[in-house]
Amino acid sequence: MPKLTLVFAVVLALIAGACGSTTSTNSAPASSTALTAADCAKTVTLKSPGTLTIGTDNPAYSPYFTGGAGHDWKGQFNNDPYTGKGFEDAVAYAVAKQLGFDQSQVTWAVTHFTQSYAPGPKNFDFYLAQVSYNDKRAQTADLSDSYYDVNQSLVALKSNDITKATTLDDLKGYKLGTQIGTTSYDLIVNLIQPDSQPSVYNTTNDAVHALKAGQIDGLVVDLPTADFMTSVQIPGSTIVGQFQSNDNEHFSMVLPKNSPLTPCVNKAIQELRDDGTLDQLTQTWLPVQSTAPVLQ
C-alpha cells in the first residue's frame, strides 16, 4: 500500500473511532434523562414492599388536609388523609401517582412535625406537613425540591390594636407567638425582632388557644393556614398582613437522610410542575395568595 494511502486509511480509522466513542459516551446520559419518576421508584426499597407510606402530622389542618375524621381509622386523624382532599393531601397522591402507586397502594403514618426531620429511623417513605426548607433541617434529613412557595403571615383578633399595624416596626411592642421549631419562629426573631421574646407552643392548636385567650397579640403562621384560621377556626380574627423575606421559603417533602427515593420524588414534583398539576392544585385549594397586605 502506498504511504499516502496508508496515512489516509489511518486518519479515516481515527475519525470512525472518535465518532463511535462519542455515540457511546452520550447514550447513557440520554437514557437516564428519559427516566420517569415511576421508573426511578422501581429501583427503590420502600418501608413496605409494594406500598408507599406517606407521613403527616396530627392534627392535620385545612386547607392542607380536609374532609373530617375517617370512620374506619379510629379517629387517628382529625382530617382523614385517605380522602385525598386538601392541598397537601392532593399533592401527596399526585406524587404517589407519578411514582407509580395508585390510591389503594398508599398508606398514611402519623409523625409529629419536629420529629419528621430529626435524626433517627422514620416510619414513612416521605412526609409532608408544611415543612419549610432550611439548611439545619437538611443536615439530618433529605428535603425535596419545592412543591409550594410560601409567605408567612400574622393573624390577630379584630379587637386587638395590633390589627392597625402596617409596618414591621409597628409590631415590635406586641406579644407574638407561634409553634415551636417552625420557620415562623425564625421570622419573628430575625425579621420582626419584637421587644419581648415570642411565645412558643408545642402545636399550632395550642397557639390558637393562646390567641383566643389573649395570651398573645398575634400568631405567625404561613398564609394559607392564616386564611383557614380567620375563615373557620378563630371567630373574630383577621390577617393583619403577610411577610416577604429574601429566603425564598418553600415547602419540602421530608425523606430519611440519603434516601434513594429522594431523586424520584424530585422527579415527580418536576413532572407535576411541568404538566401544570401543581398550579391547578394550588388554585383549587390555596386561592388567597395575593389578598393580604405586605408588612415591611
N, C-alpha and C positions, 0 to 999 in steps of 0.2 A: 504494500500500500504506500503511495507517495506520501512524503512527510506532511505536505499541506492538507491532504485528505485526512490523515490521521489526526492532526490537530483539530480539524473541523468536527470530526466524529466525537472527539473528547469533549469539545465545547457543547455539542448537542446533548451528550450524556449528562453533563453537569446541569444544563438547563432543565432537562427532564427530571433529574433527581431533585432539583430545587423545587420544581412545581409539585412533585409528588410529596415532598416534605411539607410544603405549605398547606396542601389539602388535608393531610393527616393531622397537622397541628390544630387546624381550625375546626375540625369535625367534632371534637369532644365538647368545647365550649358551646358550639351551636346547639348540640343535643341537650346539654344541661340547661341552657337558657330556655329551651322549649318545654321543660318540665312544668307541669301544673302543680298547684298545692296538693291536689289529690295524689299525684304521682309521688311527690315528696313524702307525704304522710304514710304511704305504703311501706316505707323503709324503717319506720319508727316503732319501737316497742312502747305500748301505752300502759297506763295503770291496770287496765283490764283489757285483755285481747278482744278486739272487735267492738270495743265500746270507747267512746270519747267521754271522759269525765271532766266536767266543767265546774269550777268553783265560784261561789259568790258569798257575800256577807248576808247575815240575817239579824236585824230587819233589812230587807231589800226594798228600797223606796221607789215609788213612781217619781219621774216618768221613766226610770230605768227598768223597773220591773213592776208590772201591774196585773190586775186580774183577780186579786184576792187569794186566800189560802186554798190549797188543793185538798179536797176532802180525803183523797187517797194517800196523802203524805203526812197524815197525823199532825198537822199544824207545824211541821218542821220549818216551813217558810211562811212569812206573813203575806208575801205575794208569790204565788206558785210559779216557779220558773219554767215549768213544763208547758205552760200556756203559750210561750213564745211572744207574749205581749209586753211592750215596753221597749225602750231604745236598746239597752244593753242585752236584754233577752233576745230581741230580734237579731241584733248583731252577732250574738253568740251562735245562734242557729244558722245564720248566713255563713259564718266562718266554718262551722261544722260541715255544712253542705259543700263548701269549696274543698274541704279536706277529704270528702268522700263519705260522709256519715249522714244518714237521714235521721229524722227526729226520734225514731224508735231505737237508734243506736247511741243516743246521748243520755247520760245520767248526770245528776247535779249533786254537789257536795258543799257543805257549809264550812267556811273558814272565816275567822274574824279578819277584818281589814288589815290590821298591822301584822298579823301572822302570815298573811299571804306572801309577803316579801322578806320575812325573817329567815335567818339561816335554818336549815334542817329539812327533814323529809316533808313532802307535800301530799295531800290527799286528792290532788287534781292534776289533769294534764295541762290545762291553762285556766286562768282565773280572771274575772273582771268585776270591778265594783268601784268605778271611778278612781282608779289608781293612777295618779299623775306621775309621769316620769320624773325622776331626779337621779343624780349621779350616786347618791348614797344608797338608794334602794337597788340600783343596778349593780352594786358590789356584791349583793347576796342573792340576787335572783335575776333571771332574764326578763327584760321588759321589752315588749314588742314595739313595732312602729305604731304611730298614732292611728287610732280609729275615730278619735274626736278631738278637735282643738277647742280648748275651753278657757273662759274667763271666770275669775272669782267674783263674787258679789256680796252685798250687805243687805241683810233682812232685819227689819225692826218693826215694833208695834207703831201704828199710826199715831198713838197718843204720846210717843216719846219725841222730845225735841231733836233727837239725832236725825230725824227724817228731814230736817231743814238743811242738812249738810250738802254742800255742793263741791267741796274740795277735800283732799286728804287732811289738810291742816284742821278743817272743821271737825274731824273725827278724833283728834288726839285726846280730848278731855273726857271721852266716853269709855265705859267699860265694855270691852268686846270679848267674844267667846267663840269657840269652835271645837270640833272633835280633835282629840289628841292624835298626833302622828300624821296629820294631813298637811298638804301644801297651803291650805287656808291659814293654818297657824303660822307658817313661814311668811306668808304675805302680811299678816298682821304685824309681826315683829320687824320684818325687813322693809316693808313698803309704807305701811301706815305709821308705825312707830308710836303707838299711843303712850300717854303719860303713865298709865298703870299697866301692870302685867296682865296679859289676856287670861281669861279662864279657859281651862281645857276640860273636856268631858270624854268619857270612855266611848260613847256613841253619839251620833247625831241626834238621836231621840232624847238623850239626856240634855243636850244643848238646847233643844227645842223647849223642853220643860223649864229650863233656866230662863229662857227668854220670856216665856209666858208668865213666869213668876216674878219677873222684874229683877232677877239677879244679875242680868247683863242688859246693856242697852241695845247691842247689835250682835247679830250672828253672821259670821262669814262662811259662806258655802259656795259651791260652784253655781253658775247661773241657772241651769235647768232645774237643779234642786230648789233654788230660791223661788222659781216660778211655781213649782208644786206646793211649796210651803205656804206661799202667800195666797194661792188659789184654793187650797184644800185644807192644809194641815194646821195653819195658825190663823184663826179668825182675827180680823182687825189688824193685819200686818201688811207690809208693803216692801218692795225692793227699793232701797234708798238709792242704789246705783251699782255699777259694775266697775271692776278694776282692770286696767290694761298694763301689763308689765313687759319687760323685754325678754322674758324667759321662754316665750312661745310654749306655754304649758299645754300639754296634751295627755289624754288618757291612753294608757298602755295595758295590754294584757300581760299578766304575770305568769311566768313559767319557772320550773326549777332551774337553778343555775346550770348553764351549759347544756340545756335540754336540746336533743336533736330535733325536737318538734318546733323550736323557735323559728328557723328559716321557713318552715312550712306555713306557720301561722302568718308570718310577714308576707309570704307569697299570697296567701288567701286574702289578707287585708288589701294588698295592692290590686288583686283581681277585682275585689268588690269596689274599690275606688275607681278603677278604670271603667267598669261597666255601669257606673252610676248608682249602684245599690246603696253605698254609704250615704250619698247625698239624699237619696229617696228616703231612707230610714230616718235621717236627721230631720228632714222636712215633716215627716209623719209624726215623730214623737217629741221633737225639740223645736217647736215653731217660734220661740220667742227670743231669738238671739240678738236682735238689734233694737229692742224697745227700751231697755234700761239705760239711763244717762251714765256717762263715764265720769268717775270721780278721779280727779288728777291733782 
